[in-house]
């Protein structure tokens, strides 16, 4: 570069976050007024090009064992997900897996720091030693070269970035609005009227006959009025319905396999990409991050029983979270099978092979995805040791509205077009960022 280059430590003031108490999850320190930022919050803000969000807060006791950053800073991740940055523009605390950065002089703009570190993130990540969890220490970070163009060039870089991010967000929002419209379209086409969710006290109570208690579930969540009303809408639909299990040709759970080893016996094992719950996104896609996908050895006899085929449905049956219950669904496409070769799925995933002579697998995929989005699968959950699980027997009883083949085809074609348009917008959005990076 024609511009001056300095070590980062000469240009930037860096200060690690802090949370000294162990165990870290002690509830006595939380629930106050001070935002407590985590590594995942920075990664999300970076990838979404958004403001830093938070899900935790510290109280006065928590503040005493942490550190409040009340100036505008760039926050940098140094553990697990390394090198992600975002600008923090409100007072907050964070642990020592994050570092606050700000310029030591007026010759460096804060926004430029954020852009520059994002551009060289892959290089920074490559410096981290391989271990159970990657991390980069302060000493390694301090030696990274930092290019310092004139302030007017930095301002131009910031302007180019801001314009591209604004256009990126517009296109991503349009794409998401299209994807969000799919549920309303399908429900309208099938004449399914979703009841309103009423969280008033009267609707959080239920009654049951004593004679019905034996063998049943006696819990308020399962018996929410919303679930009962939605079940009735599906059961009493004018077209009638058929239980999902009547359309299932094969049902099988996955295998986690064993770690890959050099010189493994190919007569016994096959190296496979194992699809986990983490590969499911919220739009019905399987998202493969090349830095996070897992290849494992699966026994050949078990892989044969798994028998993955095009248009098989994969259901997330364990994991989930409070905001995202289990039951997300994806469909195996020809592109996925061609791109990744040998594929397996973990024991947290259930595979359904559909009887395609009785129903379109793609239509069934869209239908089940919509039911999940309107929270129908929430009533099919159990929780063991903090892990949410989908009750398979209840899921297989899901009522599938009877729809003739021609109507199924029309619905699939329309939704495919929506998803294709959304994918095009997402691709254009990513290209805009790539072009800005080159500039």
C-alpha positions in Angstrom: 0.0 0.0 0.0 1.1 3.6 -0.6 -0.3 4.6 2.8 1.4 4.4 6.2 1.2 1.1 8.0 1.4 0.7 11.8 0.8 -2.1 14.3 -2.7 -2.0 15.6 -1.5 -1.4 19.1 0.2 1.8 18.0 -3.0 3.1 16.4 -5.8 1.8 18.5 -6.6 1.9 22.2 -7.8 -1.6 23.2 -9.4 -2.8 26.4 -10.9 -6.2 27.2 -14.3 -6.7 28.7 -14.6 -8.3 32.1 -16.8 -10.5 34.1 -14.8 -11.9 37.0 -17.4 -14.0 38.9 -17.6 -17.8 38.5 -20.0 -19.4 37.8 -20.9 -16.9 35.1 -24.5 -17.9 35.0 -25.2 -16.9 38.7 -28.6 -15.2 38.6 -27.7 -12.9 41.4 -25.7 -10.7 39.0 -28.4 -10.3 36.3 -31.7 -8.6 35.6 -30.6 -5.0 36.1 -30.4 -1.9 33.8 -26.9 -2.5 32.3 -26.8 -4.2 28.9 -24.5 -7.2 28.9 -23.2 -7.9 25.3 -22.2 -11.5 24.3 -20.0 -12.7 21.4 -23.1 -13.9 19.5 -24.6 -10.4 19.7 -21.5 -9.0 17.8 -21.6 -11.8 15.2 -25.3 -11.2 14.5 -24.8 -7.4 14.3 -21.9 -7.9 11.9 -23.7 -10.4 9.6 -27.0 -8.5 9.6 -25.3 -5.1 9.3 -27.4 -3.9 12.2 -27.1 -2.3 15.6 -25.8 -4.5 18.4 -28.6 -6.1 20.3 -28.5 -7.8 23.7 -30.6 -10.4 25.6 -29.0 -10.1 29.1 -28.6 -7.2 31.6 -26.4 -6.9 34.7 -27.6 -5.4 38.0 -25.5 -3.3 40.3 -23.8 -6.4 41.8 -23.0 -7.6 38.3 -21.6 -4.2 37.3 -19.1 -4.4 40.1 -17.6 -7.6 38.7 -17.7 -6.3 35.1 -16.8 -3.0 33.3 -19.1 -0.4 31.8 -18.0 1.0 28.4 -19.8 4.3 28.1 -18.0 5.7 25.0 -18.6 4.8 21.3 -16.3 1.9 20.5 -15.7 -0.9 18.0 -16.3 -4.3 19.7 -14.1 -7.1 18.5 -14.5 -10.9 19.1 -11.5 -12.9 20.1 -12.9 -16.3 21.0 -14.9 -19.0 19.1 -16.1 -16.7 16.3 -12.9 -14.6 15.8 -12.6 -11.2 14.2 -16.2 -10.1 14.0 -16.8 -6.4 14.7 -19.6 -4.0 15.3 -19.9 -0.5 16.6 -21.3 -0.1 20.1 -23.1 3.2 20.5 -24.7 2.9 23.9 -23.3 2.2 27.4 -22.9 -1.6 28.0 -20.8 -4.3 29.6 -19.3 -7.4 28.1 -17.0 -10.3 29.0 -13.3 -10.8 28.3 -14.1 -12.7 25.0 -14.6 -9.2 23.5 -12.3 -6.2 23.1 -13.3 -2.5 22.9 -11.3 -0.5 20.3 -11.1 3.2 19.6 -8.6 5.4 17.8 -5.7 7.0 19.7 -5.8 10.1 17.5 -8.1 12.0 15.2 -6.3 10.7 12.2 -8.3 7.5 12.4 -12.1 7.3 12.1 -14.0 4.8 14.3 -16.2 3.7 11.4 -13.1 3.1 9.3 -11.7 0.8 12.0 -14.9 -1.3 11.8 -14.7 -1.6 8.0 -11.0 -2.3 7.9 -11.1 -5.1 10.5 -14.1 -6.6 8.7 -12.2 -6.7 5.4 -9.2 -8.5 6.9 -11.3 -10.8 9.2 -10.3 -14.0 7.4 -6.6 -13.1 7.9 -7.1 -12.4 11.6 -9.0 -15.7 12.0 -6.1 -17.6 10.4 -3.7 -16.3 13.1 -5.6 -18.1 15.8 -4.0 -21.4 17.0 -6.1 -24.5 16.5 -7.5 -25.7 19.8 -10.7 -27.1 21.2 -12.0 -23.5 20.8 -10.2 -21.0 18.6 -9.1 -17.8 20.2 -6.6 -15.0 19.6 -4.9 -13.2 22.4 -4.1 -9.5 22.9 -0.4 -10.0 21.9 -1.2 -11.6 18.6 -3.8 -9.0 17.8 -1.6 -6.0 18.7 0.9 -7.0 15.9 -1.6 -7.0 13.0 -0.8 -4.3 10.4 -3.2 -1.4 10.2 -3.3 0.8 7.0 -3.8 4.5 7.7 -4.9 6.4 4.6 -5.7 10.2 4.9 -8.9 11.0 6.8 -10.6 12.1 3.5 -9.9 8.6 2.0 -11.2 7.0 5.2 -14.4 9.2 4.9 -14.8 8.1 1.3 -14.5 4.4 2.4 -17.1 5.0 5.1 -19.5 6.6 2.6 -19.1 3.8 0.1 -19.8 1.3 2.8 -22.8 3.1 4.2 -24.4 3.4 0.8 -23.9 -0.3 0.0 -25.2 -1.4 3.4 -28.3 0.8 3.0 -29.0 -0.8 -0.4 -28.2 -4.3 1.0 -30.7 -3.8 3.8 -33.4 -2.7 1.4 -33.0 -5.8 -0.8 -32.7 -8.2 2.2 -35.9 -6.6 3.7 -37.7 -7.1 0.3 -36.6 -10.7 0.2 -37.7 -11.4 3.7 -41.1 -9.7 3.1 -41.6 -12.0 0.1 -40.7 -15.1 2.2 -43.0 -13.9 5.0 -45.8 -13.7 2.5 -45.7 -17.4 1.8 -47.6 -18.4 4.9 -50.5 -16.0 4.3 -50.7 -17.1 0.7 -50.8 -20.8 1.5 -53.3 -20.4 4.4 -55.6 -18.3 2.1 -55.4 -20.8 -0.7 -56.3 -23.6 1.7 -59.0 -21.6 3.5 -57.4 -22.0 6.9 -58.4 -19.3 9.3 -55.8 -19.0 12.0 -57.3 -18.0 15.4 -56.0 -14.9 17.2 -53.6 -15.5 20.1 -55.2 -14.2 23.3 -52.9 -14.2 26.3 -55.5 -12.8 28.7 -55.9 -14.6 32.1 -59.1 -16.4 31.1 -57.4 -17.8 28.0 -54.4 -19.0 30.0 -56.7 -21.3 32.0 -58.4 -24.5 30.9 -60.7 -27.1 32.3 -60.7 -30.8 31.8 -62.9 -33.7 32.9 -61.4 -35.9 35.6 -62.3 -38.9 33.6 -60.0 -37.6 30.8 -56.9 -37.3 32.9 -55.6 -40.9 32.7 -52.9 -41.1 30.1 -53.4 -37.5 28.9 -51.2 -34.4 29.3 -52.4 -32.1 32.1 -50.4 -28.9 31.5 -51.5 -25.4 30.8 -49.3 -24.8 27.8 -50.4 -27.9 25.9 -54.1 -26.9 26.5 -53.8 -23.3 25.5 -57.0 -22.0 23.8 -55.0 -21.1 20.7 -53.8 -24.6 20.1 -57.3 -26.1 20.7 -58.9 -23.6 18.3 -56.2 -24.2 15.6 -56.6 -28.0 16.0 -60.4 -27.6 15.5 -59.9 -25.5 12.4 -57.8 -28.2 10.8 -59.9 -31.1 12.0 -63.2 -29.5 10.9 -61.9 -28.2 7.5 -64.6 -28.6 4.7 -62.1 -30.5 2.6 -61.4 -33.0 5.4 -57.9 -33.9 6.5 -55.5 -36.9 6.6 -52.9 -37.6 9.4 -49.4 -37.0 8.3 -48.4 -40.6 9.1 -50.7 -41.8 6.3 -48.3 -40.1 3.8 -45.1 -41.4 5.3 -43.3 -44.2 3.5 -40.2 -44.3 5.7 -39.3 -42.7 9.0 -35.8 -42.8 10.5 -33.6 -41.0 13.0 -30.1 -40.0 12.2 -26.6 -41.0 13.4 -23.9 -38.7 14.7 -21.1 -41.2 13.7 -17.5 -41.0 14.9 -14.6 -38.6 14.3 -12.9 -38.7 11.0 -9.6 -40.6 11.1 -6.8 -41.0 8.5 -6.8 -44.4 6.8 -10.3 -45.4 8.0 -11.7 -48.7 6.8 -14.0 -47.9 3.8 -15.6 -51.3 4.1 -17.0 -50.3 7.4 -17.4 -46.5 7.2 -18.3 -43.7 4.8 -17.2 -40.1 5.3 -20.4 -38.0 5.3 -21.4 -34.4 5.8 -23.8 -34.7 8.8 -26.7 -32.3 8.8 -27.5 -31.0 12.2 -30.1 -28.7 13.7 -27.7 -25.8 13.3 -28.0 -26.1 9.5 -31.7 -25.3 9.6 -32.7 -21.7 9.0 -36.0 -20.1 9.6 -37.0 -20.0 6.0 -37.1 -23.7 5.3 -33.5 -23.8 3.9 -30.4 -25.8 4.9 -27.6 -23.3 5.3 -24.1 -24.8 5.0 -21.4 -22.6 6.5 -18.1 -24.0 5.3 -16.4 -23.0 8.5 -18.9 -24.9 10.7 -20.1 -28.0 8.7 -19.2 -31.3 10.2 -17.9 -34.4 8.4 -18.1 -37.6 10.3 -17.6 -41.3 9.7 -20.9 -43.2 9.5 -21.1 -47.0 9.5 -22.1 -48.2 6.1 -24.9 -50.4 7.3 -26.4 -47.5 9.2 -26.0 -45.2 6.3 -27.9 -47.6 4.1 -30.8 -47.6 6.5 -30.8 -43.8 6.5 -31.3 -44.1 2.7 -31.3 -40.3 1.8 -33.3 -39.5 -1.3 -34.2 -36.3 -3.2 -37.3 -34.7 -1.7 -36.9 -36.4 1.7 -38.0 -34.1 4.5 -35.8 -33.4 7.5 -37.4 -32.4 10.8 -35.5 -30.7 13.6 -36.6 -32.9 16.6 -34.3 -31.8 19.4 -32.7 -28.5 20.3 -34.7 -25.3 19.7 -34.9 -22.3 21.9 -37.4 -20.2 23.7 -37.8 -18.0 20.6 -37.5 -20.8 18.1 -39.2 -24.0 19.1 -38.2 -27.3 17.6 -40.0 -28.6 14.5 -38.2 -26.6 11.8 -38.3 -28.4 8.5 -36.1 -28.6 5.3 -36.3 -30.6 2.1 -33.4 -32.3 0.4 -32.9 -31.0 -3.1 -31.0 -32.4 -6.0 -28.5 -29.5 -5.7 -27.7 -30.3 -2.1 -27.2 -34.0 -2.9 -25.0 -33.2 -5.9 -22.9 -30.5 -4.1 -22.1 -32.5 -1.0 -22.0 -36.1 -2.1 -22.4 -38.5 0.9 -24.9 -36.9 3.3 -26.1 -38.1 6.7 -28.1 -36.4 9.4 -27.6 -36.3 13.2 -29.7 -38.0 15.9 -31.3 -34.5 16.5 -32.9 -34.8 13.1 -35.8 -37.0 11.9 -36.1 -38.0 8.2 -39.4 -38.6 6.5 -39.6 -40.1 3.1 -43.0 -39.2 1.6 -45.2 -41.5 -0.5 -45.1 -39.2 -3.6 -47.9 -41.1 -5.3 -50.3 -39.9 -2.6 -49.1 -36.3 -2.1 -46.5 -33.9 -3.5 -43.4 -33.9 -1.1 -42.7 -30.2 -1.9 -46.4 -29.2 -1.2 -46.2 -31.2 2.1 -42.9 -29.4 2.9 -44.5 -25.9 2.4 -47.6 -27.0 4.3 -45.7 -28.3 7.4 -43.3 -25.3 7.3 -46.3 -22.9 7.5 -47.9 -24.9 10.4 -44.6 -24.6 12.3 -44.5 -20.8 11.6 -48.0 -20.4 13.0 -46.8 -22.3 16.1 -48.8 -25.4 15.7 -45.8 -27.6 16.5 -45.2 -25.8 19.8 -47.8 -28.0 21.5 -45.9 -31.1 20.5 -42.8 -30.3 22.6 -41.4 -31.8 25.7 -38.4 -30.6 27.6 -35.7 -32.9 29.2 -32.6 -31.5 30.9 -33.2 -28.1 29.3 -33.4 -29.6 25.8 -36.6 -29.2 23.8 -37.8 -32.3 22.0 -40.5 -32.9 19.3 -42.9 -35.6 20.3 -42.8 -37.6 17.1 -46.0 -39.5 17.6 -47.9 -36.3 17.9 -46.2 -34.7 14.9 -47.2 -37.7 12.8 -50.8 -37.1 13.8 -50.7 -33.6 12.2 -53.8 -33.1 10.1 -53.0 -32.5 6.4 -55.8 -30.7 4.6 -56.9 -32.7 1.6 -56.0 -30.9 -1.6 -56.2 -32.3 -5.2 -53.1 -32.8 -7.2 -53.7 -29.8 -9.5 -54.1 -27.4 -6.6 -51.0 -28.8 -5.0 -49.1 -28.2 -8.2 -50.4 -24.6 -8.5 -49.4 -23.8 -4.9 -45.9 -25.3 -5.3 -45.3 -23.3 -8.5 -46.4 -20.0 -6.9 -44.3 -20.5 -3.7 -41.3 -21.7 -5.8 -41.5 -18.4 -7.7 -41.6 -16.3 -4.5 -38.6 -18.2 -3.1 -36.7 -17.8 -6.4 -37.3 -14.0 -6.5 -36.3 -13.7 -2.8 -33.1 -15.7 -3.5 -32.3 -13.4 -6.4 -32.7 -10.3 -4.2 -30.5 -11.9 -1.5 -27.8 -12.7 -4.1 -27.9 -9.1 -5.5 -27.6 -7.8 -1.9 -24.5 -9.8 -1.2 -23.0 -8.8 -4.6 -23.5 -5.1 -3.6 -21.4 -5.7 -0.4 -18.7 -7.6 -2.4 -18.4 -4.7 -4.9 -18.2 -2.2 -2.1 -15.4 -4.3 -0.5 -13.5 -4.3 -3.7 -13.9 -0.5 -4.0 
